[in-house]
Amino acid sequence: SGDPPDHPLRPRRLRPRCIRDSTQPVPAIEAGEPHLDLTATRSTLRKVPMKILITGGAGYIGSTVGSACEEAGHEVVVLDDLSAGRREFVRDRTFYEGDIADQDLLDRVFSENQIDAVVHCAAKIIVPESVDEPLTYYGNNVGKTVALLKGMERNGVHRILFSSSASIYATDEEFKVTEESALDPGSPYATTKFMVEFILRDAAHASDLKALSLRYFNPIGSDPKLRTGQQIEHPTHVLGKMIDAWMEGSTFTVTGVDWPTRDGSGIRDYIHVWDLARAHVAALEHLDEVTTDDPYQVFNIGTGSGVTVKELVKAFEEGTGKSLNVVYGPPRPGDVAGAYTVSRRAKDLLGWSAELTQADGIRDAIAWLPERKKILGY
């Protein structure tokens, strides 16, 4: 017997339920467009300090989210296996080293701490690697998330914020997406995010769980106070590769020049990692409010501005005053043309919008390098 027609994995191009029974598209960000009036719905904002468990909290994004939470008055507990994260990024936070699927460890974490919400950042994230090792990615990103949810349920923790990805969107002719846009993940990595979103939706509708998925676009930069930043010495993301080429005097390869964009290179929505971290705080503080009608919600977290790789190269050269030795090559396995958000849903429901610029991200990524040397030794 087959699955029902609306099974989330068939067909793959589908539109997620962001708001129960909503048939109206999310308003676009362009000037003059109407937007939601939510001024009368903010009565359940959680302003009291919370204790937040961050899985993957020793990584680039998780540690920055931790700093933003603490600056907002919340307490942070970190769970990380240090497979990619760094102990130095934990600083003086309560720390548990281990696997998010370890049920005994989860019971210990939840029994020793009154956790109000979980921010789930732990995941494998390298797209080409996911193409080569799909089962590793499904087992780690999907299977272990299910284990985490079981541990949360058993210990009475009913709020979760999930680090999802804009890579789950289908290609749009204009590369503009809202939370209602069609989904069609282009790599095993993206598919793991896609699958976890539907697991969270179904779990929330079947239990007391309240879940938000934040669909990140492309984080750049570092903590502006330079407490943390990109911990990988030779990152695989585009800005990291530019910095390597700039420092080493080597070539920078634009991977893919035949995409149907304005200059043939991929298009992205580059968001400063501190703005991304602030979005997590806003989502945590508004979680109870925005899940009143439906316990599962999704939000795009981006700047609303599409920048091609070639345009980022130009901005990098302007910021550093030095030209890069640019060459052109084919797309990497799993690469897609890209997208940027035109939704103002995060602004209307969470009161959040990006404040820092692409130039800020380039500046802070470069400023982080000597601090990384001091903190991490490379």
Secondary structure as the mmCIF struct_conf table of DSSP 4:
data_model
#
loop_
_struct_conf.conf_type_id
_struct_conf.id
_struct_conf.beg_label_comp_id
_struct_conf.beg_label_asym_id
_struct_conf.beg_label_seq_id
_struct_conf.end_label_comp_id
_struct_conf.end_label_asym_id
_struct_conf.end_label_seq_id
HELX_LH_PP_P HELX_LH_PP_P1 GLY A 2 PRO A 4
TURN_TY1_P TURN_TY1_P1 PRO A 5 ASP A 6
TURN_TY1_P TURN_TY1_P2 PRO A 8 LEU A 9
BEND BEND1 ARG A 10 ARG A 13
STRN STRN1 LEU A 14 LEU A 14
BEND BEND2 CYS A 18 ILE A 19
TURN_TY1_P TURN_TY1_P3 ARG A 20 ASP A 21
BEND BEND3 GLN A 24 GLN A 24
HELX_LH_PP_P HELX_LH_PP_P2 PRO A 25 PRO A 27
STRN STRN2 ALA A 28 ALA A 28
BEND BEND4 ILE A 29 GLU A 30
TURN_TY1_P TURN_TY1_P4 ALA A 31 GLY A 32
TURN_TY1_P TURN_TY1_P5 THR A 39 ALA A 40
BEND BEND5 THR A 41 THR A 41
TURN_TY1_P TURN_TY1_P6 SER A 43 THR A 44
BEND BEND6 VAL A 48 VAL A 48
STRN STRN3 LYS A 51 THR A 55
TURN_TY1_P TURN_TY1_P7 GLY A 56 ALA A 58
BEND BEND7 GLY A 59 GLY A 59
HELX_RH_AL_P HELX_RH_AL_P1 TYR A 60 GLU A 71
TURN_TY1_P TURN_TY1_P8 ALA A 72 GLY A 73
STRN STRN4 GLU A 75 ASP A 80
BEND BEND8 SER A 83 GLY A 85
HELX_RH_AL_P HELX_RH_AL_P2 ARG A 87 VAL A 90
TURN_TY1_P TURN_TY1_P9 ARG A 91 ASP A 92
BEND BEND9 ARG A 93 ARG A 93
STRN STRN5 THR A 94 GLU A 97
BEND BEND10 GLY A 98 GLY A 98
TURN_TY1_P TURN_TY1_P10 ILE A 100 ALA A 101
HELX_RH_AL_P HELX_RH_AL_P3 GLN A 103 GLU A 112
BEND BEND11 ASN A 113 ASN A 113
STRN STRN6 ALA A 117 HIS A 120
HELX_RH_AL_P HELX_RH_AL_P4 VAL A 127 ASP A 132
HELX_RH_AL_P HELX_RH_AL_P5 PRO A 134 TYR A 137
HELX_RH_PI_P HELX_RH_PI_P1 TYR A 138 GLY A 143
HELX_RH_AL_P HELX_RH_AL_P6 LYS A 144 ARG A 154
TURN_TY1_P TURN_TY1_P11 ASN A 155 GLY A 156
STRN STRN7 ARG A 159 SER A 165
HELX_RH_3T_P HELX_RH_3T_P1 ALA A 166 ILE A 168
STRN STRN8 TYR A 169 TYR A 169
HELX_LH_PP_P HELX_LH_PP_P3 ALA A 170 THR A 171
TURN_TY1_P TURN_TY1_P12 GLU A 173 GLU A 174
STRN STRN9 LYS A 176 VAL A 177
TURN_TY1_P TURN_TY1_P13 GLU A 179 GLU A 180
BEND BEND12 SER A 181 SER A 181
STRN STRN10 LEU A 183 LEU A 183
BEND BEND13 SER A 187 SER A 187
HELX_RH_AL_P HELX_RH_AL_P7 PRO A 188 ALA A 206
BEND BEND14 SER A 207 ASP A 208
STRN STRN11 LYS A 210 TYR A 216
STRN STRN12 ASN A 218 ILE A 220
BEND BEND15 GLY A 221 GLY A 221
TURN_TY1_P TURN_TY1_P14 PRO A 224 LYS A 225
BEND BEND16 LEU A 226 ARG A 227
BEND BEND17 GLU A 233 HIS A 234
BEND BEND18 THR A 236 HIS A 237
HELX_RH_AL_P HELX_RH_AL_P8 VAL A 238 GLU A 248
TURN_TY1_P TURN_TY1_P15 GLY A 249 GLY A 249
STRN STRN13 THR A 251 THR A 255
BEND BEND19 VAL A 257 VAL A 257
BEND BEND20 TRP A 259 SER A 265
STRN STRN14 ILE A 267 ARG A 268
STRN STRN15 TYR A 270 HIS A 272
HELX_RH_AL_P HELX_RH_AL_P9 VAL A 273 VAL A 290
TURN_TY1_P TURN_TY1_P16 THR A 291 THR A 291
BEND BEND21 THR A 292 ASP A 293
BEND BEND22 PRO A 295 PRO A 295
STRN STRN16 TYR A 296 ILE A 301
BEND BEND23 GLY A 302 GLY A 302
BEND BEND24 GLY A 304 GLY A 304
STRN STRN17 VAL A 307 THR A 308
HELX_RH_AL_P HELX_RH_AL_P10 VAL A 309 THR A 320
TURN_TY1_P TURN_TY1_P17 GLY A 321 GLY A 321
STRN STRN18 ASN A 325 GLY A 329
HELX_LH_PP_P HELX_LH_PP_P4 PRO A 330 ARG A 332
TURN_TY1_P TURN_TY1_P18 PRO A 333 GLY A 334
STRN STRN19 GLY A 338 GLY A 338
STRN STRN20 TYR A 340 THR A 341
STRN STRN21 SER A 343 SER A 343
HELX_RH_AL_P HELX_RH_AL_P11 ARG A 345 LEU A 350
BEND BEND25 LEU A 356 LEU A 356
HELX_RH_AL_P HELX_RH_AL_P12 GLN A 358 LEU A 376
#
